[in-house]
Amino acid sequence: MTTDSVRCPDCGAVVPDVPELRTGHTYIGGVAGCWAAYTELMGRQFSDPRLAGVHMLAVDVYMAQHPGTPGRQAAQSAWVHLVGLCLVLEHGFDVVMSARAKARVAAPDATFEWLAPPASLGPVTVLDVLAAPDAGGAAAVRCWAESVWAAWSPYHAAIRGRAAELLAAAS
């Protein structure tokens, strides 16, 4: 095991410099060590039924904090996950309601412009969530979500507009 570390260019977390295992991934940013921390969080959440309610929010947060590089898939991913954050944080959606809405955002005929990521994607990272007293639970994930959502504030009006379209269509 290497003791070298590297800073994730997306979230800024200092993580172990490990070999990249995600071959051919086209739309999620970050470095391998950051992805490894994220998969550790996913493992914790999947193995503890009490954390099931925050799993999808954690997915939205990680993807919004690691938007990848310009391209159709990355643009769609960023939009879908940012709309998910908006629905949960501003409209009180639970994970099931959010998942259903996000499926409508990602309709086959939908188009998405690239959102150039802000200089900072938030001070809270997956490492903070893993180190929190609730180790991946609701409080830590919510704090992370609020941090990342705030970082994307230059796009809030556009994201809220897309969320409003979903809400209007569902009525």
TAGIKA-V301064 format. One record per helix or strand. SS is the DSSP state (H for helix, E for strand). FROM is the first residue (numbers start at 1). TO is the last residue. If there is no record, write none. Layout:
BEGIN
ss=SS from=FROM to=TO
ss=SS from=FROM to=TO
END
This chain:
BEGIN
ss=E from=5 to=7
ss=E from=14 to=16
ss=H from=32 to=47
ss=H from=49 to=65
ss=H from=72 to=91
ss=H from=95 to=105
ss=H from=126 to=131
ss=H from=138 to=151
ss=H from=153 to=170
END
